[in-house]
Amino acid sequence: MRIGILALQGDFIEHQQTYESLSIPTKQVRLAADLAGIDGLVIPGGESTTIGKLAVDFGLMEPLRTFAHSHAVWGTCAGSIFLSKDARRAQPLLGLMDIRVERNAFGRQVDSFETTLNIPALQAVAPPNGPFHAVFIRAPLIEETGPQVKVLATLENGAVVAAQENQWLATSFHPELTNDNRLHRYFMELIK
């Protein structure tokens, strides 16, 4: 298994380090040709508008969509926005996951926070068992999900912060900024 990480902007190095700590080979993806030889793709957090504009500039939009139709793709934070069908504003989106996302739903940088989440799907990749420590930085919120989308995690108020649609995964938070690699391992199971 080899996991690609979209390396246009954002915290792609942190995802790469997490997979390398699991002895999983990675490949940074910047051009369409880089999609060859990978089994799944992580779209990291960063700035969704910038990621989208760079994907357009580098001719990646259609190759990414084509890849995603037959491979697992995971978007974290800004990556979840880029995966969505609707971000409530005009910006380049892959339009794959049937979710509507609100950007910066929790406020500005100073409103970033950490919390624990109950994510029952992670029991399949335990240990460790128990809640997942989640880091939210200028995080989006998954406002609406389509009928094929499975909600994986919510905040205490019911706000959706992790979802899956077939082989696509979206998390509003940054799993790569913690020492808990269960979501990275869960994504490996989607690839298999």
ChimeraX attribute file (.defattr): number of C-alpha atoms within 10 A of each C-alpha:
attribute: neighborCount
match mode: 1-to-1
recipient: residues
	/A:1	13
	/A:2	16
	/A:3	26
	/A:4	26
	/A:5	26
	/A:6	27
	/A:7	19
	/A:8	21
	/A:9	18
	/A:10	18
	/A:11	20
	/A:12	21
	/A:13	16
	/A:14	16
	/A:15	26
	/A:16	22
	/A:17	14
	/A:18	21
	/A:19	20
	/A:20	12
	/A:21	11
	/A:22	12
	/A:23	9
	/A:24	14
	/A:25	14
	/A:26	21
	/A:27	18
	/A:28	19
	/A:29	22
	/A:30	19
	/A:31	16
	/A:32	16
	/A:33	10
	/A:34	14
	/A:35	22
	/A:36	11
	/A:37	12
	/A:38	19
	/A:39	19
	/A:40	26
	/A:41	27
	/A:42	26
	/A:43	30
	/A:44	29
	/A:45	29
	/A:46	19
	/A:47	18
	/A:48	25
	/A:49	16
	/A:50	16
	/A:51	25
	/A:52	23
	/A:53	17
	/A:54	17
	/A:55	23
	/A:56	14
	/A:57	10
	/A:58	13
	/A:59	14
	/A:60	21
	/A:61	18
	/A:62	13
	/A:63	14
	/A:64	19
	/A:65	16
	/A:66	11
	/A:67	18
	/A:68	19
	/A:69	12
	/A:70	12
	/A:71	19
	/A:72	23
	/A:73	30
	/A:74	24
	/A:75	25
	/A:76	27
	/A:77	30
	/A:78	30
	/A:79	30
	/A:80	35
	/A:81	36
	/A:82	29
	/A:83	30
	/A:84	21
	/A:85	16
	/A:86	22
	/A:87	24
	/A:88	10
	/A:89	9
	/A:90	8
	/A:91	16
	/A:92	20
	/A:93	23
	/A:94	21
	/A:95	16
	/A:96	17
	/A:97	25
	/A:98	18
	/A:99	27
	/A:100	21
	/A:101	26
	/A:102	18
	/A:103	23
	/A:104	19
	/A:105	15
	/A:106	17
	/A:107	13
	/A:108	11
	/A:109	12
	/A:110	9
	/A:111	13
	/A:112	14
	/A:113	14
	/A:114	12
	/A:115	12
	/A:116	13
	/A:117	18
	/A:118	15
	/A:119	17
	/A:120	13
	/A:121	14
	/A:122	19
	/A:123	13
	/A:124	12
	/A:125	17
	/A:126	13
	/A:127	11
	/A:128	12
	/A:129	13
	/A:130	14
	/A:131	13
	/A:132	21
	/A:133	17
	/A:134	21
	/A:135	20
	/A:136	22
	/A:137	23
	/A:138	24
	/A:139	29
	/A:140	26
	/A:141	26
	/A:142	26
	/A:143	16
	/A:144	15
	/A:145	19
	/A:146	11
	/A:147	9
	/A:148	12
	/A:149	17
	/A:150	14
	/A:151	17
	/A:152	19
	/A:153	21
	/A:154	17
	/A:155	13
	/A:156	11
	/A:157	6
	/A:158	8
	/A:159	13
	/A:160	21
	/A:161	25
	/A:162	24
	/A:163	22
	/A:164	21
	/A:165	19
	/A:166	14
	/A:167	19
	/A:168	25
	/A:169	26
	/A:170	29
	/A:171	29
	/A:172	31
	/A:173	27
	/A:174	23
	/A:175	24
	/A:176	24
	/A:177	16
	/A:178	13
	/A:179	9
	/A:180	16
	/A:181	21
	/A:182	20
	/A:183	19
	/A:184	18
	/A:185	18
	/A:186	17
	/A:187	21
	/A:188	19
	/A:189	13
	/A:190	17
	/A:191	19
	/A:192	11
